[in-house]
Amino acid sequence: MRRSLAVVALAVTSMVALAFLIPLGLVVRQLAEDKALADAERQAVALTPVLAITADPVMVEQALTSVNGHVAVHMATGGVIGEVKATASQLRTAQREGRAFTATVPDGRVHLQPVVLADGVAVVEAFVPEAQLSQGVGQAWLALFGVAVTLVLGSVLVADRLGARVVKASRELADGARRMGQGDLEARVEPSGPPELVAAGGAFNRMADRIGKLVTSEREILADLSHRLRTPLTALRLDSETLGPDPGANRVRQAVHALEREVNELIRAARRELDDPDGKRCDAARVVHDRLVFWSALADDQQRLWNLRGTERTAFVPINRSDLAAAMDVLLGNIFRHTPEGTGFVVALFHQRDRVVIVIEDAGPGVDDPEAALRRGSSGAGSTGLGLDIARRAAESADGELVLDRGPLGGLRVQLRMRRLSDASA
């Protein structure tokens, strides 16, 4: 933008300068020519009284020495005093018509001034060389060119300064928007530049304040809701302790304890978001391992063969542990919900250079339309259709994506792809 403004200023000012320079240059040249011819006419007229008084060639020649210029006199008796430049036809015209005029000769111009005497017509010839016709024109043109260049450079400099001011304000606004997009809720800009950008900067700051308040309020509500769940959860845990020692009661107690852990983790995650909005990271390998341990009890009870691979090494991703755990619960829960008992599944975590891929595949019937299954609220099995949307949003929050296709086991294969964080940043 800054360069564009400078180019526009250069083009406009140059056109304006040319529009004035060309006529001014022509006027300066015409003025110089008129001045030279006027001086020649004045020299010729100055000798008219001398010729009216005397026709003595000696006296006329003495008068010529006092004239500063190229002047010659054609006497009425036929003699010539001085260097002649005019042609014979031009002299005859002046003597015959008796009028003064200016004519062109090979080296310049001549002014012929006829003087009517008693014994005939004398002609005073004042010669103006070609160089004298344009005397001072070059210097005047150079001065005009210097003025034009100064005006053009000045306009470009002013446009560049104005453009720099606009570009600086625009960059600050763009940088603030970029930081806000990256999750920095404290990003603000210092309004500067033209009034429009100042207004835009103020509006951005007000929007950022509003977003910060809304996000803080949302997290507070989440934390409060988690705390409210503790009371019925505690009652449920106490009731589960009163159940007998049979395997079903043990599964209920394990589920209640797992639910309590998840509620506690949800509270800690909400508080962590309030204290450190940029602290969205977790070890995906640890989360995958923990969630599979949780679901393994039910898998064993339903005689499902399962396998876990790739969780031996850490794999940090830019997402909260609770969000990734919720996505894993959704994907694993779908296996138990939509496949017959005894259907096996595999969970694998692949470590790539810049990505972490969690693959969950089963040996069930699969999904006929993977694209439709990813649409929010769409379900072909009578559920709410929100589970895969939760997993998809979790993947996208980690700069990744959720991919559905058919795996080698014959059933649905879900790939949860996320950006990998280095161990140092984690």
N, C-alpha and C positions, 0 to 999 in steps of 0.2 A: 504494500500500500504506500509506504514511504517513497519507494522508487517511482511508483505510478504518479504520485502527486508531483514529484520533481520533473518527470518527463512532461506532464501536462503543462506545468508552469513554463518549462523551457519552450515547448511548442507554441503556446499562446503568446508569450512575451516576444519570441522571435518573430512571429507573424506581425504583431503590433509594431515592433521595431522596424521591420522591413517596410511596412505600410507608411511609416513616417520617413525612414532614411532615404528611400528612392526619390520621393518628391523633393525632400530637402536637398539632396545631392544635386539634383537637376537645377533647383533654384539657386544654389550656391554657384554653380558653374555659369548660369545665365547672368547672375549679378556681377561676377568677375569679368565676363565679356562686356557687359554694358558699361562697367566702370572704365575699362581700357578704351572703348570707343568714345566715351564721353571725354576722356582726357585728350584723345586725338582731335576731337572736334574743338575742344577749348584751345588747343595749340594752333589749330588752323585759323580760328576766329581771332586769335591774338595778333596775327600778322595782317589782318584786313586793314586796320588803320594805317599801317606802315605803307602798304601799297597805295592807299588812297592819297597819301601825302607826297610820296616820291616814287619814281620809277627807276631811280639810279640803282644799278645792280650792286654797286659797292655797299650802299646803305642797306639794301635788302639783305645782302649776305651778312652784314654785321648784325642785323635784327635776327637772322636765323641762328646765329651763335648763342643768342640769349634764350632761345627756346629749347627746353629739355625734351628732345624726342626726335624721331625721324621725320623731318619736314622738308619738303621741296616746293619751289615756286616756279610755276610756268608763267613767264612774263607775257604781257599782252602783245609785245613786239616780237615774240617768238623765242626768246632766250629761256634757258632753264638754269635755275640755281638749286643745287642740292642733288641727292640721289633719287632717281625716279623709279617708282614701283608700279604705277598705274599704266595701263595699256593705252594705246593711241585712241582706240574707240571710246574708252571711258573718259578720256580728256575731251574729245570732241563732244560727247554727250553733255558734259558739264558746261562747256563753253556755249554750246548751241541752246541748251534749255535754261541755263542760268540758275540752276538750283543745286543745293548741296545734297550729297548722298554718299552712302558707304558701299563700297564694292569689294568683291573677293579677288585676291591675287594669289599666286602660287605659294607665297611664304606667309600670308596672313590676310589682313584687311587694310584698305586705304579709305580715308575720308577725303573727299574732294569738295573744296569750298570755293566756288567761283566769286570773283570780285569784279564788278563792272566799273571800268575806268573810261576816261574820255577818249582814249585811243584804242579801246578794245576790252576784251575780257581776260583777266588774269585768273589763274587757278592755283590755289594753295593745296598741296597734297600732304596729308599727315598719315604716315604708315604705322600700322600696329602689327608687330610680329606675332606669329602663332603662339609662341611661348607666353607672351604677355597677355593674351586672351584668357589663358587658364592659370594665371599667376595666383598662387595662394589656394587654388582649388584642392590640390592634393592634401595640404595640411588641414584644410577644413573638413575634407572627407575623413581623414584619419581621426580627427577629433570627434566627429559624429559617430564613427565606428567605435571608438573607445567608450563614448557615452552609451551606445547601444549595448555593447558587451557588458558594461557595468550594470546596466538595468537588467539584462537577462540573468547575469550571475546573481545579482541581488534578489531577483524574484525566485530563482531556483533555491537560493539559500533560505529564504523565508518559507517557501513551500516545504523544503526539507525539514526545517525546524518544526513547522506545524505538523508535518507527517510523523516526525519522530515523537512528538507529544501524543498524537493519536495512537501510534503503534505501541508506545510504552503502556498507555492506559489499556489498550486492547489486550496486550500480552499479560498484564497483571490480572485482568478479568478472566482470561482464558486459563491462566495458571491456577487461579482460585477455583474455577469450575472443575479443572482437572483434579486438584487435591480433594475437592468435595466428592467427585466421582469415585476417588480411591478410598473414600471412607473417613477422610479427615473432617469431622464435624466442626472443628475449630477454624477451618479455613475462612479467611475474610480478606477483603481487598480494601485498599485505600483509594476512594473515588478521586479520579483526576482526569485531565484532558478536557475535551469539549463538553458542553452542558449535557448532551445526550449520553455520553459515556459516564459522566458523573452520576446521572440519574440511573443508568444501568448498574453501576457499581453499588449505589445505595440500595437498589432493588435486590441485587444479589446478596448483600449483607442481611437484609431483612428476611429474604428467603432462607438463608443459612441459619439464622436465628430460629426461624419457625421450624425448620427441619430438625434442628438440635432439640428443641423443646418436645416435638412430637416423638422423636426416637427415645428420648429420656423417659417420657411419659409411658411409652409402650413397654420399655424394659422394666419400669417400676410396676406396671400392671402385671407383667409376666412374673416378676418376683413375688408380688403379693398373691397372685393366683397360686403359685407353687406353695407358698406358706399355708394358704387356706386348705390345700389338699392334705396337709399333714394331719389334721385332726381326724378326718374319716379314715385316712390311711393307718393311723395309729390304732383306731378302733378295729379296723380290719385285721391288723397284725395280731392284736390281742385275741380276737375271735379265732384266728387261725391256730393260735397256740393251744386252744382248747380242743382242737380236733384230735382224733385218735392217731395211733402210730402207723396206720396203713399207708401204702404207697401213694394213693390219691391225695391224702392229707399232706404228705410230705411235698408233693408237687405244688399244692396250693400255698404252703408256707414258703417254698422257694420262690414262687411267683410273687408273693407279697413282699418278700425281702428284696427281690430284684426291682420291683416297682418303687419301693422306698429308696433304693439306691439311685434310681433314675430321677425321682423327684428331688433328691438332694443335689444331684449333679445339675439338674435344671436350675435350681436356686443359685448354685455356685456360678454357673455359666451366665445367668442374668446379672449377678453382681459383678462378675468379671467384665462383662460388657460395659457396665456403668463406670467401672474404675479404669478400664483400659480398652477403649473402643477399637484399637488396632491390634489387640491380642487374639485375633481369630486364627488359631493354629492348633493342630493336634497331631499325634502319631497315628496315622491310619492303620498301621500294622497292629498296634496295641488295641485300637477300637475294634477292628475286625476279629481279632482273637477273642476279646472279651465277649463280644456279641455271639460268636459261635459257641463259646462255652455255655452261655446262657441258653441258647436254643438246642444245644446238644442233648439235654435231658429229655426234651420232648421228642427229638428225633430218635433217640434210642428207644423211647417208649413206643413209638409208632413203627419201630423196626426199619428205619430209613438209614441206608448206608450213606455216609457223608465223608468228605475229605477236605482238609484245609492245607493250603500251601502258600509259601511266600511271606509269612509273617515273622520270620526269624530276624530280619533286619528292620531298622526303623525307617519310616516313610512319612515325613512331615508334609502336611497339606494345609492350605489356607482356609480352614473351616473349623468351627467350634466342635469339640468332642460330642456334645449333645446333639448337634445337628447331624453329624455323620452317623452317630449311633441310631438316631431316629430313622435315617435313610436305610441303614442296614436292617433294622427291625422290620421296616416296611417290605424290603425285598425278600428277606428270609421268611417273614410271616406269609407272604403271598404263596410261597412254596407249600407251606403247611395248609393254607386255606384253599388252594386251587388245584392241588394234585392229590391223588389217592395215597392212602397210607402205604408205606413200603417203597415209595418213590425216592430214589437216591438223589443226591445233589452234591455239587462241588463248589467250594469257595477258594479262589486263588487271588493272590495279590502280586501284580507284576511291577517290578522296579525298572522304570525307564529313565533316560538321562534328565528329562525335564517334565515327566509326567508320572503319575501313579495311577494304575488301572486296577480296579477291583472287579473281578469277574465272578458272577454267581450264575450257575447253570444247573438245570435239573433234567431228569429223564421223563418229565410229564408230557402232556399233549401239546404244550406250546401255545403260542398266540397266533391267530390267523392274520390279524392286521396290527403290526407293531406301531405304526404311526397313529392309528386311532386309539391305541391303548395309552399313548402318552398324552392325549388331550385331557385336560382337566375335567373331571366329572364323567368321563367316558369309562364304562365297564361292561364287559360282556359276561360277568359272573355274578351279577346282582349286588356288588359292593358299591361303595360311594364313588369309586373312581378317583380318589384323591391320593392314594398311596404312591403311585408312580410319579404323580406330579410333585409330591414332597421330595422324592428322591431326585427328580430332575432339577428342582430348584436348589437343592443342596449341591448338586454337581456344578451347576452354573455359578453359584456363589463362590466356588473354588476355582473359577476360571476354566471350567471343564464342560462336560456334556454327558448325557445318559443315552446309551445306544441299546436298542433291543433287536435281537435276531434269533435265529435257531442255531443251537449249539451242537457239538459232536454227540452229546448224549441223546439227542432227538427232541428235547424240549426247549424251553425258553432259555436264552442266554442274555443276561443283563450285564452291560459294561458300564461301570461308574468311573469315568475318566476325570482326573483332577490335576491341577498344576502342582508340581513338586517343589517344595521349599528346601533350600540347602540346610544342612545341619547347623551351620553357623547362624543363619537367620532365625532358625527355630529355637 
